Amino acid sequence: GEQVLAPEERARCGLFLSFQSPIEVPGVSNTDFLRMMCNERRKHKGEVELDPLEFYGFLSPKLEQLNMDPSFLARNVNEGFSGGEKKRNEILQLAVMESEMSILDEIDSGLDVDALRDVASAVNLLKEGDKGLLLITHYQRLLDMVTPDYVHVMQKGKIVQTGDISIAAQLEEGGFASLA
């Protein structure tokens, strides 16, 4: 059998997984959560942990790069956040974690036009380099803003077709029947 790692161990190894509906974590500030997450990953890679001041220096450029309001840091994790704020917060978590592979599950779900544009822009910034990124979406509109290297079409739990962005446009226009 295969060894399956616990979620926290997968994260330490560099796998980031977003959620369709990120949960609220009352009583845990974003700053504390992000620093703990960052330091767990650093520890796993044999790097020195960051104290609060060093972490703020590490985090500030990421907030700026992602065009995020620093007031996010003082709030509890996703508590009282709008759908767009929750998705932006997940993108910030992704940036802080510096993962090797990221799975973004319906990162466009429930976003208005402006929030989608902001999230897509942040994803584009983070997808550069040799990091792996799997975007799961049901809609062309995200792919209009984040151009994928490959498109895989899943039906009934199996990949039924792989190709370039033209497959997504074909699917959007004609549904699954158009791929047959």
N, C-alpha and C positions, 0 to 999 in steps of 0.2 A: 503494500500500500504506500501511498504518498503521504508525506508529512505535511500537515496543514498547520500553518502558523496562526497563532492568536492575532486578533486585529492590531493590538499594540505592537507586536513584534513585526508584523508586516509594515507598519508605519515606520518603525525604527530602521527597517531595511530599505525604505525609500518608496513605498507604495502609498499613494494618496487616493482616497476614494471620497468623492462628494456625494451628497444625498439629494434626492428630488425635493424633499422637504426637510431641511436642516432643523434639528431639534433645539429647543431653548435649554440653557444650562443656568438656572437661577443661582445666584450667589457666587458665580465664578466670573471674574472680570476677563475681558478679552486679553488684556495685557498679561495677566498671570497664565492664562491658558496658552497663549502663543509662546511665551517664554519657556514654559514647561515643555511644550511640544518641540520647540527648537532645541532645547538643551538635551532632551532625550535622544533626538536624532544625532546631535553633535557627539554625545557620549558614545553612542553606538559606532560612530565613525572614528572614534579615538581622538576627538577634538576637545579642546577645553570648553567647559560650560561658560555661558555669558552671565555676568551679574546684571542686576536691573539697569544700571547706567549703560553698560556695554550693549545690552540688548536693545535699549532705546536707540542707540547709535546704529545698530544693525537694522532696526525696524523702520526708522524714519525715511530712508531712501526708498524703501519698498512702498510705503504709504504714498510718497510723492509720485513714484513711477506708476502706481495704480490709480492715481488721482482720487485717493480716499481721504475723507475727513478724519483727522486724528481723534476726534471725539468718539469714534468707534472704540478706541482703546479703553475708555473709562466705563463703557457699558458692559453689562454681563453678556455672556456668549449668547447671541441671537435673541435675548429677552426683549420683547416688544419691537423687534425689528420687522420692517416690511419684507415682503418676498424678495424685492430687489436688494435690500440691505443684507439679508441672509446670504444671498448668492455672492454679493461683493465680499462679505466676510469670509466665505469659503475660499474665494480666490486669494484673499490675503493670507489665509492659512496655507494654501498651496505655495504661495510665494515664500513664506517664512520656512516652510518645511524643506524647500529645495529638493523635492522628490525626484527619483529616477524615472518613475512611471506614475502617471495620474489618470484616473478614470473619473470623468465628469459625467454623471448620470443626469440627463435632462437639465443641464445647467440653465437652459432657456425657459424652463417651465415657470409659468406665472409672471413673467417679466413684462413690463411695459416697454415701449420702444426705446426710451432713453436708458433704462436699466439694461436692456439687451445690448445696446450699443456699448455701454461702459464695460459690461462683463466680456463681450466679444473682444474689445480692445485690450483688456487685461489678459485674456487667454492668448491673444496674438503675441503679446510681449513675453509671456511665459513659455510659449511653445518653441522658441528659438533654441538652437543648439542640439545636443544629442539626447535630450530628454524624451521619453515616450509619453504620448498623450492620446487617450481614447475618449472621444466625445460621443455620447449617446444622445440622439435627438430624434424626434418624429417630424421635425419641420425644416424646410429649406431655408427659412429666414436666418437661422444661425449660421448655416453653411455659406450664405451670401456674405457674411462678415468674417468668418474664420474658415479660410480655404483649407480643406483637408488634403493630405498627400494621397490618401486612399479612402474609398467609400466601401463599406461592407453592408450589405442588406441582410437583415435577419428576418426570418419568418418562422414562426412556430419553434423558436429556440435554436434555429440552425442558420448559419450563414449560407445564403442561397446565391449570392452574386457579389463579386468584388470588382472594382474598377476605379475610374477617376470620378471627378465631380459631376460629370454628365449623367451618371447613373442616378444621382440624387434628383437632378432636374427632371429626368425621365419619370422617376417614381412620383414626384410631386405632381407632374402633369397628368399621368395616366394611371396612377395607382399600381398595385402589385401585378395586375394583369398585364401591364405594359412591359414587364420584365421577362415574361414567359417566352 
